[in-house]
Amino acid sequence: MSSAPPLRFGLIGLGNIGKVHCANFAAGKIPRGILAAASDPRPPPPGVLPGGARFFPDADAMLASGLVDAVIVATPHPLHRALGEKVLAAGLHLMMEKPLAATKLDAGRLLAHPRKPGQRFAIMLNLRTHPRYRRIRALLAGGALGRLQRVQWTITNWFRPDAYYALSDWRATWKGEGGGVLVNQALHNLDILQWLCGMPASLRAFCQFGRDHDIETEDAVTAFLHYENGASGVFTTATGEAPGVNRLEIAGTRGLVILENEKLLHHENALDAADYSRAASAAFGAPGVTVRELECGPAGPSHAGVLANFVEAILDGAPLLADAAEGLKSVELANAMLYSAWKDKTIPLPLDAAAYQAALDHAAANAPPRRRVIRPADVDMSKSYSTK
Ligand SMILES: NC(=O)c1ccc[n+]([C@@H]2O[C@H](COP(=O)([O-])OP(=O)(O)OC[C@H]3O[C@@H](n4cnc5c(N)ncnc54)[C@H](O)[C@@H]3O)[C@@H](O)[C@H]2O)c1
C-alpha cells in the first residue's frame, strides 16, 4: 500500500446520490479518500458537506482550484459527457456516476477523450460489489454451468411512487434523462446481466411509456435476448409494480442458478446435460442433480466500496472494479431496447449509435410539455438506494 497523502475528491452534483457520497466520506468509509470540495448551482443545506470541504457554485472553478485530484460526477445523465470531458481535460481522475452517459453516442465520445498516462476513469456500477452477483460470476467463470442456454431476469421491484418522479424536473423525460427505468434504475441490472452472461447478439424489446406513472418515458419493459451461442434471454423490469419480483435464473448444460431476492440456489448436474442426452439409451429421465443454497452474506460495500477501490487503483495501481469502458455496455443495452420498441423490430448489436441518437432527439423534440408540478418539499428520502 502506498504511503501517498490522501486522495482529494471533488464532487459535482449535490442531489440525492451526491449526498450519499458526502455521507460516506463524512463517515470515513473511503480509506485514504477525503472530500475536499463540491459543486452545485444550489448551495447544500447545512451539514451535508463533511467538515473542511469547500463549496463551489461553479464546477469549472472547482476543477481549476487545485484543491482536488479526482472528481465524482453525480449530475443528471445528459450532463455526464460534457462535465466528464472537462474533468479529463483538467487532468483529474474521474469517477462517473452511472450511466456513463444517456446515449451510446455520448458515452463513446466521452471514452474517446484523451487522457494523461495514469489518469484513471471509472464508473459507479456499485451493484458489482454485491456478494450474490460476485458468487454467480465466479461460478460462471469456473464453468460450473457449462454452456449458457438461457437467462431470465425479472427485476420489477424498482417500484417508484409519483413523488420520486417529482423530485427533479429532468427525471423520466426524453430531453432531461434520455429514458426511464432502463437508463436509470434497471441500468444496474443490465450491467450485471452482461457482466455475467456477456452481450447478446440481438434483442427485441417491448416498452410501455408512462404505463403506471404520468411520465414520458418507459416504466415497464420486456426484452427478448438472443446470444451468439444460441442461448436466449428474457429481461423484464418496471417501476410501477409492487411488491415486484427480483428473480434471476441462469441455465446451462451443467446446471442452473436461481437467485430470488437474497436466496441463491445452485443446481449442479451430475453430468453435462448435452453429454447425457447423447449417451442415454432411455427415452425419459435427466441427469442427477444436487441442489445447494449458497450463503452470500450481507450486502456488499456498494458506493463506498467502489470509491475505496478507485482510491486503491489510483494510489496503489489496483485493478478497477469497473473501468469506464465497462459502462458503455449497459447504456448500449438500454438504448437498444428503446430503439427496438420504437422501430418495432429486432435490433442487432452493436447498436448503431448515431441512429439511436437521432431517434432519441426526435422523441425529445416531440415530447409534450411536462404536466406535473415539480419537487414536493417534504419528500421522504429515508428509503433511498437499496441494492437489487
Ligand atoms: N449509483 C447509484 O446507485 C445511483 C443512485 C442514484 C443516482 N445515480 C445517478 O446519479 C446522477 C444524479 O442522480 P440524482 O438522483 O442524485 O439526481 P438529483 O436531481 O437529485 O441531483 C442532481 C444534482 O446535480 C446538480 N447539477 C445539475 N447541473 C449541475 C452542474 N452543471 N454542476 C454541478 N451540479 C449540477 C443539481 O443541482 C442537483 O443537485 C444520475 O446520473 C443518476 O443516474 C446513481
The ligand as a MOL file (V3000), in Angstrom:
LIG
                    3D

  0  0  0     0  0            999 V3000
M  V30 BEGIN CTAB
M  V30 COUNTS 44 48 0 0 0
M  V30 BEGIN ATOM
M  V30 1 N -25.1040 4.5710 -8.4250 0
M  V30 2 C -26.3170 4.7280 -7.9160 0
M  V30 3 O -26.8110 3.8870 -7.1670 0
M  V30 4 C -27.0920 5.9890 -8.2420 0
M  V30 5 C -28.2020 6.3080 -7.4610 0
M  V30 6 C -28.8760 7.4930 -7.7590 0
M  V30 7 C -28.4890 8.2930 -8.8170 0
M  V30 8 N -27.4240 7.9050 -9.5770 0 CHG=1
M  V30 9 C -27.0160 8.7430 -10.7280 0
M  V30 10 O -26.5310 9.9720 -10.2490 0
M  V30 11 C -26.9390 11.0350 -11.1240 0
M  V30 12 C -27.7030 12.0790 -10.3060 0
M  V30 13 O -28.8670 11.4930 -9.7820 0
M  V30 14 P -29.6090 12.1440 -8.5230 0
M  V30 15 O -30.6930 11.2300 -8.1900 0
M  V30 16 O -28.6290 12.4990 -7.4660 0 CHG=-1
M  V30 17 O -30.1880 13.4820 -9.1910 0
M  V30 18 P -30.6570 14.8370 -8.4630 0
M  V30 19 O -31.5420 15.5500 -9.3980 0
M  V30 20 O -31.1300 14.5290 -7.0930 0
M  V30 21 O -29.2810 15.6280 -8.2950 0
M  V30 22 C -28.5720 16.1580 -9.3700 0
M  V30 23 C -27.7870 17.3590 -8.8500 0
M  V30 24 O -26.9260 17.8280 -9.8890 0
M  V30 25 C -26.9080 19.2480 -9.7880 0
M  V30 26 N -26.4130 19.8270 -11.0300 0
M  V30 27 C -27.0550 19.9870 -12.1970 0
M  V30 28 N -26.2270 20.5740 -13.0980 0
M  V30 29 C -25.0440 20.7760 -12.4710 0
M  V30 30 C -23.7960 21.3370 -12.8580 0
M  V30 31 N -23.6070 21.7860 -14.1100 0
M  V30 32 N -22.8030 21.3940 -11.9590 0
M  V30 33 C -22.9770 20.9320 -10.7000 0
M  V30 34 N -24.1420 20.3850 -10.2830 0
M  V30 35 C -25.1600 20.3050 -11.1570 0
M  V30 36 C -28.3600 19.6160 -9.4690 0
M  V30 37 O -28.4880 20.9200 -8.9490 0
M  V30 38 C -28.6940 18.5200 -8.4420 0
M  V30 39 O -28.3840 18.9370 -7.1310 0
M  V30 40 C -27.7770 10.3880 -12.2230 0
M  V30 41 O -26.9900 10.1730 -13.3650 0
M  V30 42 C -28.1960 9.0620 -11.6210 0
M  V30 43 O -28.3720 8.0200 -12.5770 0
M  V30 44 C -26.7220 6.7870 -9.3050 0
M  V30 END ATOM
M  V30 BEGIN BOND
M  V30 1 1 1 2
M  V30 2 2 2 3
M  V30 3 1 2 4
M  V30 4 1 4 5
M  V30 5 2 4 44
M  V30 6 2 5 6
M  V30 7 1 6 7
M  V30 8 2 7 8
M  V30 9 1 8 9
M  V30 10 1 8 44
M  V30 11 1 9 10
M  V30 12 1 9 42
M  V30 13 1 10 11
M  V30 14 1 11 12
M  V30 15 1 11 40
M  V30 16 1 12 13
M  V30 17 1 13 14
M  V30 18 2 14 15
M  V30 19 1 14 16
M  V30 20 1 14 17
M  V30 21 1 17 18
M  V30 22 2 18 19
M  V30 23 1 18 20
M  V30 24 1 18 21
M  V30 25 1 21 22
M  V30 26 1 22 23
M  V30 27 1 23 24
M  V30 28 1 23 38
M  V30 29 1 24 25
M  V30 30 1 25 26
M  V30 31 1 25 36
M  V30 32 1 26 27
M  V30 33 1 26 35
M  V30 34 2 27 28
M  V30 35 1 28 29
M  V30 36 1 29 30
M  V30 37 2 29 35
M  V30 38 1 30 31
M  V30 39 2 30 32
M  V30 40 1 32 33
M  V30 41 2 33 34
M  V30 42 1 34 35
M  V30 43 1 36 37
M  V30 44 1 36 38
M  V30 45 1 38 39
M  V30 46 1 40 41
M  V30 47 1 40 42
M  V30 48 1 42 43
M  V30 END BOND
M  V30 END CTAB
M  END
